[in-house]
């Protein structure tokens, strides 16, 4: 029961604080998702650690097949490549994904 409450509250968190994004699995079609994007220089939601690399957090349910190296996220017109597979956070309802900018000249 506690897990269900947390999952519902997590959905509210993403609805309020998340940003619209497109998640495109390698070789797949883009799908809309809500993400929390931490760019270098930000401290993220926890306010405790300065980010040196871009990361995205998303609800795991939005990527039932996981997030893998080479997948892409587009947020506010900027496209990011997934650098490392998504890692489950806490109880596994969220994924944290390390990113890198799409190289210049590459097609989104």
trRosetta pair geometry for C-beta under 8 A, 3 or more apart (Angstrom, degrees):
i j d omega theta_ij theta_ji phi_ij phi_ji
1 4 5.7 -52 -154 31 35 113
1 5 6.7 35 150 -18 65 102
2 5 5.7 -52 -152 34 36 112
2 6 6.4 37 151 -19 67 105
3 6 5.7 -55 -149 37 33 112
3 7 6.2 33 154 -20 67 106
3 91 6.5 -164 -126 165 100 157
3 93 8.0 166 -168 -53 90 130
4 7 5.7 -53 -146 36 30 112
4 8 6.5 30 154 -17 63 105
5 8 5.9 -56 -150 36 30 110
5 9 6.3 26 154 -14 65 108
6 9 5.8 -59 -147 41 30 108
6 10 6.1 38 152 -27 65 105
6 91 7.0 74 107 32 151 149
6 93 7.0 170 120 11 107 161
7 10 5.5 -49 -146 30 31 117
7 11 6.8 37 152 -21 61 99
7 93 5.6 -147 -103 -132 85 148
8 11 5.8 -50 -156 29 34 113
8 12 6.9 33 147 -16 63 102
9 12 5.4 -51 -154 34 40 114
9 13 6.4 47 147 -24 67 101
10 13 5.4 -48 -150 31 35 116
10 14 6.6 30 154 -13 66 103
10 59 6.4 126 137 -103 118 107
10 93 5.8 155 17 129 176 135
10 94 7.0 -143 -157 -58 136 104
11 14 6.0 -56 -149 39 31 106
11 15 6.3 34 152 -22 64 108
11 59 7.1 34 -91 -89 66 153
12 15 5.6 -54 -145 36 32 114
12 16 6.2 17 160 -9 66 111
13 16 6.3 -69 -149 43 24 100
13 17 5.8 -28 176 27 66 114
13 18 7.5 87 124 -33 63 95
14 17 6.8 -70 -115 59 22 77
14 18 3.9 24 -167 -31 66 137
14 34 4.4 116 166 107 106 130
14 35 7.8 6 -145 -75 105 13
14 36 7.3 -105 -113 -41 77 93
14 58 7.8 72 -123 -145 135 52
14 59 6.0 -62 -45 -35 161 113
15 18 6.7 13 -48 29 12 110
15 34 6.8 -49 -82 -131 39 175
17 36 6.5 17 120 -100 105 103
17 45 7.4 66 153 -97 155 120
18 34 3.4 67 128 168 148 105
18 35 5.8 122 -158 49 100 19
18 36 5.8 -81 -107 -61 71 67
19 34 6.8 145 61 -156 28 66
19 35 5.8 -39 59 66 82 74
19 36 7.4 121 10 -102 88 30
19 37 5.9 -39 35 5 136 110
19 75 5.7 62 113 -153 131 112
19 76 7.0 -44 175 -36 136 99
20 32 6.7 -30 -160 -158 90 103
20 34 6.6 -39 -93 -102 42 66
20 75 7.6 151 91 -133 50 70
21 32 7.4 137 77 -155 44 55
21 33 5.3 -32 72 70 95 84
21 34 7.0 128 20 -122 91 18
21 35 4.6 3 5 10 144 120
21 37 7.5 134 -72 -51 135 118
21 56 7.6 72 -100 -142 176 140
21 58 8.0 -97 57 -94 138 124
21 73 5.3 -5 176 -170 130 98
21 74 6.3 158 -164 76 73 48
21 75 4.5 -29 -105 -86 101 83
22 30 4.4 -3 -178 -169 115 119
22 31 7.1 140 -156 64 65 28
22 32 6.3 -43 -100 -95 62 51
22 33 7.4 121 -126 22 15 82
22 72 7.9 2 105 112 90 92
22 73 6.9 154 78 -156 54 48
22 74 4.4 2 49 48 104 102
23 30 6.9 143 71 -153 36 62
23 31 5.5 -29 63 63 89 83
23 32 7.8 96 16 -162 82 6
23 33 4.7 30 -13 2 119 133
23 35 8.0 132 -62 -53 105 125
23 58 7.4 66 -74 -127 140 171
23 62 7.0 118 13 142 156 110
23 63 6.5 -106 158 -82 157 107
23 67 7.5 -84 -159 -107 124 108
23 71 7.0 6 -174 166 83 119
23 72 7.6 160 -156 88 41 52
23 73 5.7 -14 -102 -102 64 78
24 28 6.4 177 -173 79 60 83
24 29 7.1 -94 -132 145 81 19
24 30 4.4 -34 -83 -91 96 73
24 31 7.6 153 -83 13 48 64
24 71 6.5 172 89 -168 54 73
24 72 4.5 -7 59 62 104 97
24 73 7.6 -175 21 -77 75 30
24 74 7.4 38 -6 -8 112 100
25 28 3.6 29 68 30 99 135
25 29 8.0 12 41 42 88 39
25 63 7.8 140 -71 -142 108 99
25 65 7.0 22 -106 78 154 125
25 67 7.8 -133 -101 -123 84 55
25 68 7.2 53 -146 35 89 99
25 71 5.0 -37 -123 -117 45 109
26 68 6.7 -76 11 83 115 109
26 70 4.2 20 -71 119 138 111
26 71 5.4 -97 -27 -78 78 56
26 72 7.8 107 -73 -10 63 83
30 74 7.6 -16 -135 22 131 119
31 62 7.7 180 112 -179 122 89
33 58 5.7 13 158 -147 134 132
33 59 7.8 -158 -163 41 105 86
33 62 4.6 99 -127 172 114 144
33 63 7.6 3 -99 -48 151 90
34 58 7.3 148 86 -134 52 84
34 59 7.5 36 66 3 91 107
34 62 7.6 -156 37 -77 66 159
35 56 4.8 -22 -173 -164 131 110
35 57 6.7 146 -165 71 74 45
35 58 4.8 -40 -107 -82 83 95
35 73 6.7 34 -35 -159 169 140
35 75 6.5 -90 63 -90 128 127
36 44 7.6 75 147 -150 117 86
36 45 6.5 -24 -174 -33 147 120
36 56 6.9 142 72 -161 52 56
36 57 4.4 -8 55 55 107 100
36 58 7.5 -170 20 -69 71 49
37 54 7.1 -11 -171 -167 89 99
37 55 7.7 166 -152 88 47 45
37 56 5.4 -19 -100 -103 67 80
37 75 5.3 135 -57 147 154 175
38 42 5.0 -145 -158 82 76 124
38 43 7.9 -95 -146 92 118 16
38 44 4.2 -16 -104 -86 140 91
38 51 4.7 168 147 -67 112 160
38 54 6.8 167 90 -151 59 51
38 55 4.9 0 56 58 105 87
38 56 7.6 -172 22 -80 71 33
38 57 7.8 45 -8 -8 105 95
39 42 5.4 83 57 -3 64 119
39 51 6.8 136 100 95 23 139
39 54 5.2 -10 -120 -107 55 94
40 51 5.6 -133 -113 112 36 91
40 52 5.8 21 -129 -164 96 26
40 53 6.4 14 -79 -85 95 13
40 54 6.2 -64 -29 -56 77 69
41 50 7.0 -21 -140 -168 24 98
41 51 6.8 -35 32 68 27 87
42 50 7.7 154 86 -150 25 58
42 51 5.2 4 63 27 72 123
43 46 7.1 -116 150 75 87 66
43 47 4.9 50 127 -131 131 39
43 48 6.8 137 -178 31 107 26
43 49 6.5 146 -152 71 73 37
43 50 5.8 -45 -94 -94 75 50
43 51 6.9 -168 -98 -10 21 86
44 47 7.2 -129 78 -45 62 34
44 49 6.9 3 31 64 121 83
44 51 6.0 107 -36 -48 101 117
44 55 7.6 -9 -90 66 127 117
46 49 6.7 24 82 17 122 85
51 54 7.2 67 156 -98 130 30
51 55 6.5 -132 -140 14 127 104
53 83 7.7 -69 176 31 133 158
53 98 5.9 12 126 -153 133 99
53 99 7.3 164 157 57 91 61
53 100 7.7 -42 -162 -83 104 69
54 80 6.2 -120 113 -129 143 141
54 98 7.6 115 85 -164 58 53
54 99 4.3 -52 98 68 105 110
54 100 7.2 154 46 -89 109 25
54 101 7.5 96 12 -53 146 71
55 96 5.9 0 -180 -174 123 92
55 97 6.4 152 -160 76 70 47
55 98 5.6 -36 -102 -101 85 51
55 99 6.4 174 -97 8 28 92
56 73 5.8 77 -42 -2 165 176
56 75 7.8 179 -101 -39 123 141
56 80 7.3 154 -32 82 124 150
56 96 7.5 163 84 -154 44 47
56 97 4.8 -14 60 59 91 104
56 99 6.1 66 -10 -37 98 126
57 89 6.8 -15 -135 -2 112 155
57 94 5.4 7 -175 178 102 123
57 95 6.9 168 -149 82 55 46
57 96 5.2 -22 -96 -99 82 69
57 97 7.5 170 -84 16 32 76
58 62 5.5 -89 159 59 114 131
58 63 6.6 73 103 -8 131 116
58 67 7.6 103 48 -46 129 144
58 86 7.8 -62 48 -129 103 138
58 94 6.8 156 80 -155 30 75
58 95 5.6 -14 60 55 81 94
58 97 7.1 2 11 0 104 119
59 62 4.9 92 74 -7 88 105
59 93 6.5 -32 -147 159 77 78
59 94 6.1 -58 -107 -103 40 65
59 95 7.8 37 126 13 9 82
60 63 6.5 -81 -159 55 43 84
60 64 8.0 85 151 -93 72 41
60 86 7.7 156 -111 138 81 139
60 88 6.7 15 -84 -114 139 85
60 92 6.1 -15 -16 158 165 66
60 93 5.6 -143 20 -170 111 26
60 94 6.0 -144 -29 -101 87 8
60 95 5.1 114 -89 -33 77 95
61 64 6.8 10 -159 -73 42 80
61 93 7.4 -9 -21 -158 95 73
63 66 5.9 24 136 -173 108 6
63 67 5.1 1 166 -52 164 85
63 86 6.8 107 89 5 150 164
63 95 6.5 -47 51 13 130 152
66 85 6.6 -2 164 -165 120 106
66 86 5.9 -168 -170 46 76 113
66 95 7.6 145 -146 -108 61 152
67 71 5.4 -118 -161 54 75 154
67 82 5.8 -165 160 -120 101 153
67 85 6.4 146 92 -161 67 57
67 86 3.5 80 49 -28 107 120
67 95 5.8 138 14 139 122 154
67 97 5.1 -48 110 -96 150 134
68 71 5.4 107 59 -22 62 111
68 82 6.5 113 97 98 29 148
68 85 5.3 -10 -118 -107 51 89
68 86 7.7 -63 -54 3 36 85
69 82 5.6 -146 -119 106 30 97
69 83 6.8 -17 -122 161 86 17
69 84 6.4 -9 -80 -115 95 20
69 85 6.1 -57 -30 -55 77 68
70 81 6.8 -21 -124 -165 27 102
70 82 6.3 -36 35 58 26 97
71 81 7.7 137 77 -159 39 56
71 82 4.4 27 57 3 83 135
72 79 5.7 -4 -173 -170 118 103
72 80 6.7 152 -156 78 66 49
72 81 5.8 -36 -100 -102 77 53
72 82 7.0 -121 -72 -12 30 84
72 102 7.2 34 -132 -81 116 115
72 108 7.1 159 172 -156 153 72
73 79 7.2 161 86 -151 43 56
73 80 4.9 -11 62 58 92 101
73 82 7.3 92 -11 -59 96 84
73 97 7.6 127 -26 95 138 143
73 99 6.8 -70 39 -107 120 135
74 77 7.1 0 179 -126 100 10
74 78 6.9 166 -153 80 63 35
74 79 4.6 -26 -97 -95 85 76
74 80 7.5 176 -84 17 36 70
74 108 6.4 71 -88 -171 126 129
75 78 6.0 -26 68 61 70 87
75 80 7.1 3 14 0 101 114
78 101 7.6 -57 177 -131 106 91
78 102 8.0 -176 176 17 64 106
79 101 7.9 91 88 -164 59 59
79 102 4.3 19 96 -20 100 141
79 108 4.2 -176 -41 -120 160 112
80 99 4.0 2 170 -171 129 134
80 100 6.8 145 -163 68 81 28
80 101 6.2 -61 -113 -107 68 37
80 102 6.5 -124 -98 -32 18 81
81 99 6.6 137 71 -160 42 74
81 100 5.3 -25 64 64 96 83
81 101 7.5 27 16 113 88 14
81 102 5.7 120 -31 -89 94 63
82 85 7.4 54 156 -96 125 30
82 86 7.5 -54 -149 -48 132 77
82 97 5.6 -58 -129 -178 99 120
82 98 7.4 91 -164 76 61 55
82 99 6.3 -54 -105 -104 39 67
83 98 4.5 -66 62 113 112 95
83 99 5.8 150 -7 -140 99 10
83 100 4.7 94 -71 -17 113 100
84 87 7.6 5 120 -34 112 103
84 97 7.3 -178 74 -158 71 58
84 98 4.5 33 32 47 105 116
85 97 7.8 -82 157 -122 25 84
86 95 3.6 9 177 -179 125 129
86 96 6.8 145 -157 65 71 32
86 97 4.6 -38 -97 -80 80 94
87 95 6.6 132 59 -159 34 71
87 96 5.2 -28 61 60 92 88
87 97 7.6 167 15 -79 70 44
88 92 4.2 -13 -162 -115 132 68
88 94 7.3 117 -158 78 54 51
88 95 6.2 -45 -92 -100 43 66
89 92 7.6 158 55 -85 39 22
89 93 7.8 -64 72 60 80 59
89 94 4.3 -32 52 83 114 103
89 95 6.7 168 -2 -111 93 13
89 96 5.1 87 -57 -23 118 103
90 93 7.2 -31 81 33 104 86
90 94 6.7 46 35 36 101 105
102 106 5.1 -133 171 74 94 124
102 108 6.2 0 -153 -90 175 81
103 106 4.6 87 65 -17 82 122
